[in-house]
Amino acid sequence: MQRITLNISNISQVLKLDKELIGTSGYMGIAYFWNYEYRNFLRDASIGKRKKIHRAFYKRGLQLDGVSDSHLEIIKSNI
């Protein structure tokens, strides 16, 4: 397996790409997509958990940056 060295420029490019992928199946779990209301739950969540929650919001037809009991239920059941 080839090793890739990341510098600040590379990381910035990956974050920019992930922001563009919010709302798609290609979302990588790096960029923030959630409402400010859920910041304490999700900002420190692992990439895998972010992807799982993003996918659950998307599958249930919820606004990715919305606020509702359904959003909170999904977040709490996946953290």
A tleap script that builds the chain and sets N, CA, C and O, in Angstrom:
source leaprc.protein.ff14SB
mol = sequence {
  NMET GLN ARG ILE THR LEU ASN ILE SER ASN
  ILE SER GLN VAL LEU LYS LEU ASP LYS GLU
  LEU ILE GLY THR SER GLY TYR MET GLY ILE
  ALA TYR PHE TRP ASN TYR GLU TYR ARG ASN
  PHE LEU ARG ASP ALA SER ILE GLY LYS ARG
  LYS LYS ILE HIE ARG ALA PHE TYR LYS ARG
  GLY LEU GLN LEU ASP GLY VAL SER ASP SER
  HIE LEU GLU ILE ILE LYS SER ASN CILE
}
set mol.1.N position { 0.848 -1.172 0.000 }
set mol.1.CA position { 0.000 0.000 0.000 }
set mol.1.C position { 0.897 1.240 0.000 }
set mol.1.O position { 1.879 1.307 0.739 }
set mol.2.N position { 0.557 2.191 -0.814 }
set mol.2.CA position { 1.325 3.426 -0.901 }
set mol.2.C position { 0.892 4.397 0.188 }
set mol.2.O position { -0.300 4.577 0.438 }
set mol.3.N position { 1.861 5.013 0.823 }
set mol.3.CA position { 1.591 6.018 1.853 }
set mol.3.C position { 1.450 7.379 1.218 }
set mol.3.O position { 2.200 7.732 0.308 }
set mol.4.N position { 0.485 8.146 1.699 }
set mol.4.CA position { 0.268 9.511 1.222 }
set mol.4.C position { 0.563 10.455 2.374 }
set mol.4.O position { 0.038 10.290 3.476 }
set mol.5.N position { 1.397 11.437 2.116 }
set mol.5.CA position { 1.697 12.440 3.121 }
set mol.5.C position { 0.756 13.615 2.932 }
set mol.5.O position { 0.651 14.170 1.839 }
set mol.6.N position { 0.073 13.990 4.006 }
set mol.6.CA position { -0.851 15.114 3.933 }
set mol.6.C position { -0.206 16.354 4.531 }
set mol.6.O position { 0.380 16.303 5.613 }
set mol.7.N position { -0.316 17.446 3.829 }
set mol.7.CA position { 0.097 18.729 4.372 }
set mol.7.C position { -1.153 19.599 4.463 }
set mol.7.O position { -2.238 19.161 4.083 }
set mol.8.N position { -1.016 20.793 4.951 }
set mol.8.CA position { -2.185 21.656 5.174 }
set mol.8.C position { -2.943 21.931 3.878 }
set mol.8.O position { -4.169 22.038 3.893 }
set mol.9.N position { -2.245 22.044 2.779 }
set mol.9.CA position { -2.892 22.279 1.491 }
set mol.9.C position { -3.736 21.076 1.077 }
set mol.9.O position { -4.864 21.232 0.610 }
set mol.10.N position { -3.178 19.864 1.253 }
set mol.10.CA position { -3.927 18.651 0.917 }
set mol.10.C position { -5.165 18.499 1.786 }
set mol.10.O position { -6.244 18.164 1.297 }
set mol.11.N position { -4.997 18.747 3.068 }
set mol.11.CA position { -6.117 18.627 4.000 }
set mol.11.C position { -7.215 19.620 3.639 }
set mol.11.O position { -8.398 19.285 3.684 }
set mol.12.N position { -6.831 20.817 3.289 }
set mol.12.CA position { -7.796 21.837 2.889 }
set mol.12.C position { -8.567 21.402 1.644 }
set mol.12.O position { -9.771 21.632 1.541 }
set mol.13.N position { -7.872 20.779 0.712 }
set mol.13.CA position { -8.521 20.308 -0.510 }
set mol.13.C position { -9.487 19.159 -0.233 }
set mol.13.O position { -10.561 19.083 -0.828 }
set mol.14.N position { -9.096 18.271 0.671 }
set mol.14.CA position { -9.976 17.159 1.034 }
set mol.14.C position { -11.239 17.688 1.714 }
set mol.14.O position { -12.344 17.234 1.415 }
set mol.15.N position { -11.076 18.648 2.627 }
set mol.15.CA position { -12.230 19.246 3.305 }
set mol.15.C position { -13.151 19.930 2.302 }
set mol.15.O position { -14.371 19.789 2.385 }
set mol.16.N position { -12.588 20.657 1.371 }
set mol.16.CA position { -13.389 21.333 0.345 }
set mol.16.C position { -14.171 20.312 -0.479 }
set mol.16.O position { -15.356 20.509 -0.749 }
set mol.17.N position { -13.522 19.233 -0.874 }
set mol.17.CA position { -14.198 18.179 -1.631 }
set mol.17.C position { -15.319 17.559 -0.814 }
set mol.17.O position { -16.412 17.337 -1.334 }
set mol.18.N position { -15.063 17.277 0.463 }
set mol.18.CA position { -16.087 16.655 1.294 }
set mol.18.C position { -17.294 17.574 1.478 }
set mol.18.O position { -18.425 17.094 1.546 }
set mol.19.N position { -17.072 18.874 1.559 }
set mol.19.CA position { -18.194 19.828 1.647 }
set mol.19.C position { -19.072 19.715 0.412 }
set mol.19.O position { -20.295 19.820 0.503 }
set mol.20.N position { -18.446 19.498 -0.749 }
set mol.20.CA position { -19.204 19.340 -1.989 }
set mol.20.C position { -19.964 18.016 -2.026 }
set mol.20.O position { -20.956 17.885 -2.743 }
set mol.21.N position { -19.501 17.044 -1.260 }
set mol.21.CA position { -20.117 15.719 -1.252 }
set mol.21.C position { -21.229 15.562 -0.213 }
set mol.21.O position { -21.875 14.516 -0.148 }
set mol.22.N position { -21.450 16.593 0.593 }
set mol.22.CA position { -22.549 16.536 1.564 }
set mol.22.C position { -23.858 16.354 0.792 }
set mol.22.O position { -24.135 17.068 -0.172 }
set mol.23.N position { -24.642 15.393 1.236 }
set mol.23.CA position { -25.916 15.093 0.570 }
set mol.23.C position { -25.794 14.026 -0.501 }
set mol.23.O position { -26.756 13.743 -1.216 }
set mol.24.N position { -24.605 13.430 -0.615 }
set mol.24.CA position { -24.398 12.352 -1.583 }
set mol.24.C position { -23.860 11.123 -0.856 }
set mol.24.O position { -23.469 11.196 0.309 }
set mol.25.N position { -23.849 10.009 -1.553 }
set mol.25.CA position { -23.301 8.787 -0.961 }
set mol.25.C position { -21.777 8.844 -0.864 }
set mol.25.O position { -21.171 7.986 -0.222 }
set mol.26.N position { -21.159 9.828 -1.482 }
set mol.26.CA position { -19.714 9.975 -1.439 }
set mol.26.C position { -19.187 10.746 -0.242 }
set mol.26.O position { -17.975 10.887 -0.082 }
set mol.27.N position { -20.088 11.249 0.610 }
set mol.27.CA position { -19.661 12.008 1.790 }
set mol.27.C position { -18.656 11.188 2.598 }
set mol.27.O position { -18.901 10.019 2.896 }
set mol.28.N position { -17.519 11.805 2.953 }
set mol.28.CA position { -16.422 11.100 3.611 }
set mol.28.C position { -16.412 11.222 5.129 }
set mol.28.O position { -15.616 10.549 5.783 }
set mol.29.N position { -17.270 12.059 5.710 }
set mol.29.CA position { -17.343 12.170 7.156 }
set mol.29.C position { -16.419 13.206 7.759 }
set mol.29.O position { -16.196 13.203 8.969 }
set mol.30.N position { -15.882 14.085 6.944 }
set mol.30.CA position { -14.941 15.092 7.438 }
set mol.30.C position { -15.621 16.445 7.647 }
set mol.30.O position { -15.470 17.061 8.702 }
set mol.31.N position { -16.353 16.897 6.662 }
set mol.31.CA position { -17.002 18.214 6.705 }
set mol.31.C position { -18.233 18.202 7.608 }
set mol.31.O position { -18.916 17.186 7.740 }
set mol.32.N position { -18.499 19.342 8.220 }
set mol.32.CA position { -19.694 19.492 9.052 }
set mol.32.C position { -20.914 19.660 8.154 }
set mol.32.O position { -20.883 20.431 7.195 }
set mol.33.N position { -21.990 18.937 8.466 }
set mol.33.CA position { -23.239 19.062 7.710 }
set mol.33.C position { -24.427 19.365 8.618 }
set mol.33.O position { -25.498 19.723 8.128 }
set mol.34.N position { -24.259 19.229 9.910 }
set mol.34.CA position { -25.369 19.279 10.851 }
set mol.34.C position { -25.672 20.693 11.319 }
set mol.34.O position { -24.882 21.620 11.142 }
set mol.35.N position { -26.843 20.819 11.921 }
set mol.35.CA position { -27.290 22.084 12.491 }
set mol.35.C position { -26.484 22.395 13.756 }
set mol.35.O position { -26.049 21.489 14.467 }
set mol.36.N position { -26.298 23.663 14.018 }
set mol.36.CA position { -25.566 24.140 15.193 }
set mol.36.C position { -26.115 23.517 16.485 }
set mol.36.O position { -25.376 23.319 17.449 }
set mol.37.N position { -27.394 23.220 16.490 }
set mol.37.CA position { -28.068 22.621 17.646 }
set mol.37.C position { -27.383 21.316 18.097 }
set mol.37.O position { -27.392 20.982 19.282 }
set mol.38.N position { -26.799 20.595 17.153 }
set mol.38.CA position { -26.215 19.287 17.443 }
set mol.38.C position { -24.688 19.300 17.514 }
set mol.38.O position { -24.052 18.246 17.479 }
set mol.39.N position { -24.109 20.480 17.611 }
set mol.39.CA position { -22.652 20.619 17.583 }
set mol.39.C position { -21.968 19.806 18.682 }
set mol.39.O position { -20.922 19.203 18.442 }
set mol.40.N position { -22.544 19.783 19.876 }
set mol.40.CA position { -21.899 19.078 20.980 }
set mol.40.C position { -21.919 17.570 20.802 }
set mol.40.O position { -21.071 16.872 21.358 }
set mol.41.N position { -22.859 17.063 20.046 }
set mol.41.CA position { -22.920 15.636 19.773 }
set mol.41.C position { -21.967 15.236 18.656 }
set mol.41.O position { -21.329 14.186 18.730 }
set mol.42.N position { -21.866 16.067 17.622 }
set mol.42.CA position { -21.222 15.612 16.390 }
set mol.42.C position { -19.840 16.160 16.084 }
set mol.42.O position { -19.118 15.551 15.295 }
set mol.43.N position { -19.443 17.263 16.661 }
set mol.43.CA position { -18.143 17.821 16.260 }
set mol.43.C position { -16.989 16.903 16.625 }
set mol.43.O position { -15.982 16.884 15.917 }
set mol.44.N position { -17.103 16.148 17.699 }
set mol.44.CA position { -16.043 15.220 18.098 }
set mol.44.C position { -16.339 13.771 17.720 }
set mol.44.O position { -15.593 12.865 18.091 }
set mol.45.N position { -17.423 13.554 16.984 }
set mol.45.CA position { -17.784 12.197 16.562 }
set mol.45.C position { -16.762 11.682 15.544 }
set mol.45.O position { -16.156 12.462 14.809 }
set mol.46.N position { -16.584 10.384 15.513 }
set mol.46.CA position { -15.660 9.789 14.556 }
set mol.46.C position { -16.185 9.965 13.131 }
set mol.46.O position { -17.367 10.232 12.914 }
set mol.47.N position { -15.297 9.813 12.191 }
set mol.47.CA position { -15.675 9.904 10.785 }
set mol.47.C position { -16.751 8.865 10.471 }
set mol.47.O position { -17.724 9.159 9.776 }
set mol.48.N position { -16.570 7.662 10.983 }
set mol.48.CA position { -17.545 6.602 10.742 }
set mol.48.C position { -18.928 6.932 11.280 }
set mol.48.O position { -19.933 6.669 10.620 }
set mol.49.N position { -18.982 7.505 12.472 }
set mol.49.CA position { -20.275 7.877 13.060 }
set mol.49.C position { -20.921 9.012 12.281 }
set mol.49.O position { -22.134 9.009 12.071 }
set mol.50.N position { -20.123 9.979 11.854 }
set mol.50.CA position { -20.666 11.081 11.047 }
set mol.50.C position { -21.268 10.550 9.750 }
set mol.50.O position { -22.352 10.966 9.341 }
set mol.51.N position { -20.554 9.625 9.107 }
set mol.51.CA position { -21.054 9.050 7.856 }
set mol.51.C position { -22.359 8.289 8.093 }
set mol.51.O position { -23.296 8.384 7.300 }
set mol.52.N position { -22.409 7.539 9.182 }
set mol.52.CA position { -23.603 6.750 9.504 }
set mol.52.C position { -24.807 7.668 9.757 }
set mol.52.O position { -25.909 7.390 9.283 }
set mol.53.N position { -24.603 8.741 10.490 }
set mol.53.CA position { -25.686 9.684 10.785 }
set mol.53.C position { -26.105 10.425 9.522 }
set mol.53.O position { -27.298 10.614 9.286 }
set mol.54.N position { -25.153 10.840 8.717 }
set mol.54.CA position { -25.439 11.504 7.438 }
set mol.54.C position { -26.306 10.595 6.569 }
set mol.54.O position { -27.311 11.029 6.006 }
set mol.55.N position { -25.903 9.326 6.470 }
set mol.55.CA position { -26.644 8.360 5.651 }
set mol.55.C position { -28.065 8.156 6.193 }
set mol.55.O position { -29.018 8.056 5.420 }
set mol.56.N position { -28.203 8.093 7.524 }
set mol.56.CA position { -29.523 7.904 8.137 }
set mol.56.C position { -30.427 9.104 7.884 }
set mol.56.O position { -31.605 8.932 7.570 }
set mol.57.N position { -29.895 10.315 8.015 }
set mol.57.CA position { -30.683 11.519 7.700 }
set mol.57.C position { -31.156 11.462 6.252 }
set mol.57.O position { -32.328 11.691 5.951 }
set mol.58.N position { -30.222 11.153 5.371 }
set mol.58.CA position { -30.502 11.131 3.934 }
set mol.58.C position { -31.572 10.092 3.602 }
set mol.58.O position { -32.511 10.376 2.858 }
set mol.59.N position { -31.426 8.885 4.158 }
set mol.59.CA position { -32.388 7.810 3.878 }
set mol.59.C position { -33.784 8.124 4.386 }
set mol.59.O position { -34.773 7.710 3.780 }
set mol.60.N position { -33.874 8.855 5.495 }
set mol.60.CA position { -35.194 9.205 6.054 }
set mol.60.C position { -35.760 10.476 5.443 }
set mol.60.O position { -36.851 10.910 5.811 }
set mol.61.N position { -35.031 11.072 4.516 }
set mol.61.CA position { -35.514 12.268 3.831 }
set mol.61.C position { -35.470 13.515 4.696 }
set mol.61.O position { -36.209 14.468 4.450 }
set mol.62.N position { -34.611 13.519 5.706 }
set mol.62.CA position { -34.494 14.680 6.590 }
set mol.62.C position { -33.522 15.696 6.006 }
set mol.62.O position { -32.554 15.333 5.337 }
set mol.63.N position { -33.789 16.963 6.264 }
set mol.63.CA position { -32.832 17.995 5.895 }
set mol.63.C position { -31.567 17.729 6.674 }
set mol.63.O position { -31.618 17.538 7.889 }
set mol.64.N position { -30.442 17.713 6.006 }
set mol.64.CA position { -29.192 17.374 6.676 }
set mol.64.C position { -28.832 18.379 7.766 }
set mol.64.O position { -28.212 18.018 8.767 }
set mol.65.N position { -29.213 19.615 7.577 }
set mol.65.CA position { -28.917 20.641 8.590 }
set mol.65.C position { -30.162 21.057 9.362 }
set mol.65.O position { -30.219 22.147 9.931 }
set mol.66.N position { -31.153 20.179 9.374 }
set mol.66.CA position { -32.403 20.475 10.061 }
set mol.66.C position { -32.358 20.131 11.541 }
set mol.66.O position { -31.391 19.559 12.043 }
set mol.67.N position { -33.440 20.500 12.224 }
set mol.67.CA position { -33.595 20.222 13.657 }
set mol.67.C position { -34.966 19.588 13.860 }
set mol.67.O position { -35.979 20.150 13.445 }
set mol.68.N position { -35.000 18.438 14.488 }
set mol.68.CA position { -36.270 17.784 14.804 }
set mol.68.C position { -36.021 16.663 15.798 }
set mol.68.O position { -34.876 16.308 16.080 }
set mol.69.N position { -37.098 16.115 16.321 }
set mol.69.CA position { -36.980 14.961 17.207 }
set mol.69.C position { -36.355 13.783 16.462 }
set mol.69.O position { -35.593 13.013 17.046 }
set mol.70.N position { -36.674 13.641 15.175 }
set mol.70.CA position { -36.111 12.554 14.370 }
set mol.70.C position { -34.599 12.697 14.239 }
set mol.70.O position { -33.868 11.711 14.341 }
set mol.71.N position { -34.134 13.913 14.016 }
set mol.71.CA position { -32.685 14.153 13.928 }
set mol.71.C position { -32.002 13.723 15.221 }
set mol.71.O position { -31.013 12.990 15.202 }
set mol.72.N position { -32.541 14.188 16.338 }
set mol.72.CA position { -31.932 13.883 17.631 }
set mol.72.C position { -31.973 12.396 17.928 }
set mol.72.O position { -31.016 11.848 18.475 }
set mol.73.N position { -33.055 11.741 17.582 }
set mol.73.CA position { -33.183 10.298 17.789 }
set mol.73.C position { -32.090 9.550 17.013 }
set mol.73.O position { -31.456 8.643 17.554 }
set mol.74.N position { -31.875 9.921 15.772 }
set mol.74.CA position { -30.844 9.274 14.940 }
set mol.74.C position { -29.463 9.520 15.530 }
set mol.74.O position { -28.652 8.600 15.633 }
set mol.75.N position { -29.199 10.765 15.917 }
set mol.75.CA position { -27.890 11.111 16.480 }
set mol.75.C position { -27.625 10.292 17.752 }
set mol.75.O position { -26.573 9.668 17.885 }
set mol.76.N position { -28.572 10.301 18.668 }
set mol.76.CA position { -28.386 9.617 19.951 }
set mol.76.C position { -28.253 8.096 19.783 }
set mol.76.O position { -27.548 7.446 20.555 }
set mol.77.N position { -28.922 7.540 18.788 }
set mol.77.CA position { -28.832 6.098 18.596 }
set mol.77.C position { -27.550 5.681 17.864 }
set mol.77.O position { -27.240 4.492 17.787 }
set mol.78.N position { -26.819 6.640 17.338 }
set mol.78.CA position { -25.587 6.325 16.593 }
set mol.78.C position { -24.316 6.860 17.220 }
set mol.78.O position { -23.230 6.653 16.679 }
set mol.79.N position { -24.427 7.542 18.346 }
set mol.79.CA position { -23.232 8.071 19.014 }
set mol.79.C position { -22.725 7.084 20.035 }
set mol.79.O position { -21.725 7.346 20.704 }
savepdb mol mol.pdb
quit
